[in-house]
């Protein structure tokens, strides 16, 4: 009896401590009230950052210095906010430290409470975090790094987090610019690949196997071997004919998803395979068509459409839209193709195809409609009158930013065209 009372007392104390921690961590108001559209206005600068990261991966046996400006941080944070309405964040870089702040809305008992997170990174010859605070709870940075490192290592059954921390040679700062000097990435990338292959969290083996099947199936077709460019719609017709043969009303959604993933990996980008797992017959040589697929006689629209469809199957609509929008904002740079509402239309149409394909009540009907399709208007709306090729200056002159009335009217025009399409009314 005494043992039972002691155990109950321990549980009671533990619950009180946990409740106290929760009360310390949550606030009634957000600490950060940033505007995503203003932050994303400099999204074109992120291209330079991505180039640095690509070089560090490509030249993995050399040391690299990654420089990130406050403007680039703002653009990336703005992208996250655009994808998740519950998140707000900002970054301030000075010569003495870099301050990261974020507010995350958490619905509790019918109202929003907020996790206000703050962290300060200091310059030095390692990753040096001064502190991390969540609400009124403040812990030393070394403890926070240690806890994260321990947790990631335990979850992955590796020392990947420790290796990543040691990858940093130094962190330097000037006004509005942070620079991280990295050791050669080869060892870390090899370890990451081993960790990825060893993880099976939330992996759908049936979806992976079906995706691998449809990827191989489409790669064997004569159209995929032809050096003449083929319509994306024709790829869909061939795939859906096979999908209809192999699926039942109960498995139609699963087969539809696998076919879309397989086609996206084949004609979109082979790295989309990371979403579903190991699907390539030869890991060293990804399957791809002899010639690019076309939508509205354009290669770029075919890629936008099918990649967005695959991303939508794996994420939420807001994230897929934010990815497409952010990509167009980056394209406003001098070496980009310019902001294109036509590309954005293809992104949004791909999202609608994915939603229709994953609707259990419509999955079989979608298969038949795609099999019978002759005209691309079944999957892609009219693009006449939509603006594209806008430089940053032209975009700002005409639309200002991504939440302006003029911009939202253009997006509403696209949504209206999509809503009129029979395939997407389900």
N, C-alpha and C positions, 0 to 999 in steps of 0.2 A: 504493500500500500504506500509506504514511504517512497519507494522507487517510482511508482506511478505519479505521485504528487510532484516529485522532483522533475520528472519528465514533462509534465503539464506546465510546471512553472517555467521550465526552460523554453518551451514552445511559446508561452505567453510573452516572455521577455524578448524572444526573437521576433515575434510579430510586432511588438511595441517598437523595437529598434528599426525594423523595416518600415513601419508606418512613419516613424520619425524621419528616416532618410527620404522617403517619398515627399513628405511635407517640406523638407529642406530643398528638394530638387525642383519642385513645381512652383510656378508663379501664376498670378492672375492676369498679367499683361505681358506682351512680347517685348523683349529688350531691343530687338532689331525691327525696323520698319522700312526696309529698303524697297526700291521699285525695280522689278525685273526688267521692264522695257528699257529703262534708262541704263541699267547695268549692261544689257546685251547690245547696246548701241555700238560698242567697240568690238563686237564679236570677230570682225575680220582680222584683228591682231592675234587671235588664237592660232591662226595658221602657222605663224612663226614658231610658236611653242610646240605645236605638233611636229613640225619639221625637226626641231631639236631632239624630241623624244624618239622619232623614227631613226635619226642618225645614231643615237646612243644604243638602239637595239640592233641596227644594221652593223655598225662598227663596234661590236660587243667586246672586242679585246683591247679597246683603248679607253682611257679616262675621258669623261665628258663633263661639261659644266652646263647645267640647265638654268637659264635665267627666266624668271617669271615676273612680269610687271604687275603693279596693282590693278591696272586696267584689264589685264588678262585674267587675273583672279576674279575681278568683278564680273567679267563676261561669263566665266564658268559658273560662278555662284548664281548669276541671273538665269542661266540655262536650267540649273537645278530648281530654281524657284518657278520657272515657267512649266517645268514638268510636274512639280508637286506644290499644290496651293497651300499646303500646311507648313512649308519651309520658307524662312527668310534668313539671309546671311549677308555678311560684308567682311572685307579684309582690308586692313590698314598696314602698309609697309613703311617703316621709317629706318633710319640708320642704326637705331638702337634695338629695335625689336619688330616683330610682325604680330599683329593682333588679329585673331580669327574670332568672329562672333556669329552666332546663329540662334534663331528662335524657331522651335518646332511646336506646332499646335497639336495637342493631344486631347481628344474628346473623352471626358470623364463625367458620368452622371448627367448627360444631356447638355453639357457646355464645354467650351474649349478652355483648357489649361495650357500652360506653356513651359517647355523645357528651354531655358535660356542658357546656352553654352558659350563659354569664353575660354580661349587658350592663347598664351603668349609664347612665341618661339624666339629664342635668343641666337645671336651669331656665335659661332664657335667652330671647333674642329670635330664636331659630332652633331647629332640631333639633340639639341638642348632645349627642352620645353620648361619654361619657368613654372607654370601652373596650369591646371585645368579646373574650371569651375562649372558646376551645373546648378543653377539657382543659387542658393546660399551655401551649397556644399562645395568646398574648395580643397583640392588635393595637390600635393607637389607634382611637378611634371615628371620627375623620375619615377614616381610611384605609378602615375598614369601610363607611362610608356611601358613599364615593367608588367603591369596588369594586362595591357593589350597584347604585348609580346607573348606572355605566358598563355593567354587565351587562344591566340591564333596558332601558336605552336601545338597546343593540346588538340585543337580542332582538326588541324591538318596532319597531326601525328608526324611532325617534322620540325626543323629549326628554321623554317622559312622566314618568320618574323625577325628572328635574331640576325639572320643573314641580311635581310633588307635594312635593318638598322645600321649594321656595320658597313653597308654599301656607301654610306655618306662619309666623304672625306672632310668636308667643311661646309658651313653655311655662312654666307656673307650677305650684308644688306647695305643698301644706300637708300636715298629717298625714293620711295615708290618702286624699288626693284629688289627682288630677292634672288640670290644665286646659290645653287646647290652643286657642289663638285662631287661627282660620283666616281667610284672605282669602276673598272671594267665590268660590264654587265653579264659576261658569259656565264659565270658560275651561278648567279641569281636566276638567270633565264632557264638554265638547265634544271635547277631545283624547282622552279615554278612549273615547268613541264611535268616533272615527276609528281609534284603535288596534285596538279590538275588531273593526271591520269589515275591517281590513287583515290580521288574523291568521287563519291557517288551520291552526294546529297541531293535529294529532290530530282534525281534523274529518272526519267520515264523510259525504261528499257524497251517497252513496246513501241513507243513513238520513235525512239532512236533506230530500232531495227526496221520499222516501216519506212522511215526517212531514207535509210541506207538503200532499201530496196527500190524506192521510187527514183532516187538519185541515179542508181545504176541503170534502171529501166529507161529513163529519158536519155541517158548518155549513149545507149545502144541504138537509138532511133536514127534513121537516115537523115532526118532534118538536122540533128545535132552534129552529124559528120559532114554535112554540106558546107562548102566555103561561101555559099550565098547566105546572107543574113535572113533570119526567119522571124516571123511575128511572134511576140510573146503569147498572143492569143492562141496561136497554133500549138505552141508548147502546152498550154493549158488544156486545149482540146484533147490532145493525145494522152496526156496524163490522166485527165478526168475520165476518159474512156476506160483506162485500166483501173482507176479507182472504183468506178461503178461496178466493174466485174468482180473486184475483190472484196468490196465492203457490203455490209448489211445496213438496214436502217439504224441498228444499235451501234454500229461501228463507223458510221459515215463520217462523223465529226473527226474521229481519230485519223482516219485515212485522208480526209481533206487536209488536215493540218500537216500530216507527213508529206503529202504531195507538194504543198506550198513550200514547206521547209526544203524539200529536195530540190525543187525548181529554183528557189532563192539561192541555195548553195551553188547550183550549177551555173545559172546565168547571171546571178547577182554578185555574190562574193563568197569565196570558199570559206572565209573565216566565220561565216554565220553558222558553220557546223559546230562551233563552240557552244551554241545554245543547246543543242540536242545530244552532243557526244561524238564519239568516233564513228563516222559514217563513210569515210573515204575508203575505197578498196585498197588504195596505195597511199599510205600516209605521206610519202615523199613527193607525190605528184597528184594534185587535186584534179578531179574531173572538171572539164569545162567544154563549152561548144567550140566548134571550129571557127564560127563567126558569131558576133554579138547578136543578141535578140533585139527586136525592135518593138516600140509602141508609138503609134502615130508617126511612123518612119524615123523615130529617134532612139538611139541607143540609151541616152541618159534617162529618158522617161521610163523605159523598160526596167532599168536598174532601180530607179526611185520607187516605182510601183511595187515590184516583187520584194525588194528589201524591206520596205515599209510594211508589207503584208506579213512577212516573217517576224519582224519586230513586234507588231501588234499581237501576234499569237503568243508572244512570250512576255508581253508587258501590258501596260495600260495605255489607253488612247492618248492621254495627255502627254505621256513620255514620247510616244512615237511622233506626235505632232511637234513637240518641242525639239526633237532631234532633227526633223526635216526643216523646221524654221531656223534653227541655229546654223545648220549647214548652209542655208541660203544667205543668212547674214554674213557668214564667213566668206562667201563667194563674192561679196561686194568689194573685196580687196583688189589691188591693181592686177594681180595675176589670176584672179578668179573669173568666172563666167558671168558674174553679176547676179543680183537678186532676181529670182524667177518665180512668179506666181504659177507658171505652167508646171515647173518642177514640184512646187508645193501641191498642186492639184493631183499630180501623179502619186505623191506621198499619201494624200488624203484618200484617194481612190483605192490604193492598196490597203489602207486601214479598213475601208468598207468591205472589200473583198474578204479580208480575214474575219471580220465580224459575221458576215453572211455565211462563210464556210464553217464557222464554229457554232452556228445556231442549230441545235438538234432538230427543230421542226422544219428547217429549210435545207439542211445539208444535202439530202438526196436530190432535191429539186435543183439546187445549185449545180450539182454534177451534170444533170441533164441539160440545163441551160447552157453551160459552158461547152458541152459536147456538140450542141446544135448551133453554136455561135458562128456567125460568118463575119459580123461587123464588130470592130473594136469598141463601138459605142455601147456595147453591152457592159464593158468593164471600165471604160474611160470616158468622162464627159467631154463635151465640146470645149476647146481651149481658145476659141476665137475671142479677141478682145482682152485677154489676160496679159498683163505687163510682164516683161522679162528683160534680162540683160542690164539691170539698173546698177550703176556704180553706187558707192556709198553716198556721194554728194547728191546724185539724182534721187536715190531712195529718200534721203532726209528732206530734200526739197519737196518731194511729192507726198510722202507719207509720215515724215518726222520720226516716229518710232512705232514699235509693234503693238502698242495699245491705243494708238490714235484712232479717231473716228474714221478717217480715210482708209487706214490699213484694215480695220475691222470690217468695213464695208466690202473691201476686196475679198477678204476671207469668207464673209457671208455670201458673196456672189458664188464662190466655189461650192460652199455647202449647199446652196440652193440647187445648183446643177446636179450635185450628187444625190440630193433627196428626190429629184425627179426621175432617177434611173430605176427601172423596175427591179433589177437584181439587188439593189441596195435598200429596198423598202421593207425588208423583212428583219 
